[in-house]
Amino acid sequence: MAQASLNQPVARRALPEIVVDRIWRFFCSVRAAVVEIAILALLVLIGTLRGSSVPQGIADALPITAPLVERWYAWDVYRSIPFAAILTILSIAIAICTINRAPGIWTAIQHPTVTTTHGFLRNAEVSSRFNSASPPDAFAAELSAAIRARGYRTMTQERNGEIHLYADRWRFSRLATFPFHLALIMILAGGIVGVAWGFRENALIVPEASVRELGHGTGLSVRLNDFSEIYREDGSPLVYRSDVTLLKNGEPVHRGSMTVNNPMTFGDIVFYQSGFGQAVSMKIADDAGRVYYDDSLPLGLYQSKLNPDAPAGRIDLPPAGVALSVVAPDENPANAPELDTLNLKPGELFFMIRPLGPDSPIEMPVGATISQGDSVNLGNLTLTFERERRFSVFQVARNPGIPIFFAAAILLVGGLAITFYFPHRRVRGIVSATAEGSVAHLAPIARRDWSARRVFEQLARELGKRLQLDPHLTINEGSRPAI
């Protein structure tokens, strides 16, 4: 006798379907998410320590790591491809996990499970019983109407001669998880945008009445119109202020001012007052009248061997074939006065030119002391000390992801507010027949949720008043129920 085979042929999936399924599972994997977050935390740690002395301390303790530490200081982690890549992967993972959960959440909202068990009601942390002389059908209808009057949605279903009841309130608050997850994605996207198109200039030095280009593809230049400061009695600066004009293609586009705690904003670019110092306005020309320099030079960025305590500046003039050094008077004459070989007075500066390149017109360094408003001939150059000025140091940051961060913050706070202030409250119950009529046993889904327990106890008391019945509350304290 022939035996029929019950084995059905298994359909083989196409290769693209297998690939998509593997990728989808990877982005939904909890293990992969843990690894991704760990990598992100490591990159953030590396980028944060880059601005500290920790890497140098490692190099000092382990000289073999010196080349690695140099690369560490040179690597801008937050603008690197690995950092942008891990943010992108996390964004995709959050998006796919959210999409993966959406059908289940919507089904739970629209089509919840109505039936429950006596074991759930018996073991609930808090429950309530109502005894009525009405038959189960009538009592279930009265109970449902009373619960709906409190703003709940109710559903009933008959099973094994009993009526199962389900009630919930603020069910759509479960959708708040989606703006919350969208906010996380937007935060990561804002980080990617900031990495790709943002910048940070830590020291943009602009002397008074001078213009300096900002760079970074902005096409902007900064002109310092005026600098002012107020000092305390001990000589330390109390407030210092910079009035600036932003130029684009030589035309003013914005004018404003800033102090230390009050930055100036232009579009998505923020200017911070970081420091200030002394500058010298001077003009350098040769015997033929060619002008090589007519601007202000910041002082204090260098130290001179002629006086280590005095602010100094340096500039190379390749067309003139010389390098110029400028030294100001000693700022602390009482400190090691023997090192001050120049003995400059207030209003005086020391200028020195050195040979620069093989075609330099001079063979040896030449120097001279000049008072403000005077000129001096050094080699074939005429140097004019026009006046003393100030310079400002600005930190400039641009983060085009900031609007995204603000939108994400609104979604994040909104989602959390809905979740905490309008939580999804659910109540399950069974209405059973008794010799005297019927009994309803209700309990909330409130495992380790004190707030939900309190709301249910209040609901039970209000139902008792409306139905003119005495609710019997049971609170399980460990394994011993308390009435």
Secondary structure, 3 states (H helix, E strand, C coil): CCCCCCCCCCCCCCHHHHHHHHHHHHHHCHHHHHHHHHHHHHHHHHHHHCCCCHHHHHHHHCHHHHHHHHHHHHCCHHHCHHHHHHHHHHHHHHHHHHHHHHHHHHHHHHCCCCCCCHHHHHHCCEEEEEEECCCHHHHHHHHHHHHHCCCCEEEEEEECCEEEEEEEECHHHHHHHHHHHHHHHHHHHHHHHHHHHCEEEEEEEEEECCEEECCCCCCEEEEEEEEEEEECCCCCEEEEEEEEEEEECCEEEEEEEEECCECEEECCEEEEEEEEEEEEEEEEEECCCCEEEEEEEECCCEEECCEEEEEEEEEEEHHHCEEEEEECCCCCCCCCHHHCCCCCCCCEEEEEEEECCCCCCCCCCEEEEEECCCEEEECCEEEEEEEEEEEEEEEEEECCCHHHHHHHHHHHHHHHHHHHHCCCEEEEEEEEECCCCEEEEEEECCCCCHHHHHHHHHHHHHHHHHHCCCCEEEEEECCEEEC
